[in-house]
Amino acid sequence: MRTRNSVEKRREKLIDKLFGYSVFKINGKQLYELPLSILEREYRKYQSQYHPHGEFGSIRWT
């Protein structure tokens, strides 16, 4: 049971992070319907495309 809980927690964290990228569906399916492997792949894809501070106004020296 412990493994199942850790997988579910990982899925929830990834779903929350994907929500942060305004991703709510992948290939027409809700994120909660997808297996962990697809969520991880999609998260890595979005993470590599966007700088972590891109739209949040990172510190700029003037």
N, C-alpha and C positions, 0 to 999 in steps of 0.2 A: 504494500500500500504506500510505503514511503516514496517509492519511485514514481508512482502515479501522481502523488501530490506535487512532487518536484516538476514533473512534466507539465501539469496543469498550471502551476505558478509561472513557469517559463513561457507557456502559451499566452497567459494573461499579460505578462510584461511585454511580450512582443506585440500583442494586439494593441496595447496602450501606446507603444512607441510608433506603430504604424498609424494609429489615429493622429498622432502628432504630425505626421507627414500628410495628413488628410487622405489617407487610404482607408476606405471602408469596405471595399469589395475587391476581390481578385478573380478575374475570369468569371464574373457574374455571381460569385459565391460570397456570402458573408464571411468575415474573418473567423468567426467562431466555428464555421463548418470545416475549416481547413486543418490538415495535420500540421504538426510542429515543423516538419521538414520544409514544407512550403512557406510557412511563416518566416522561418529563419532565412531562407533564400531571398524572399522578397525584402525583408528588413535589411539584409546585407546590400542588396541592390540599391535601395533608397539611401542607405547610409553612405555608400560610396559616391553617389551622385551629388549629394548636398553637403556642403561644409556645415559642421554642427552649429555654427553661429551665423549662418548665412542670412536668415530672415529675422534674426533676433537682435541685430545691431551689435556686432562685436566691438570691442574697444579699438578705437582708431586714434593714433597719435597725430597731432597736427602741428 
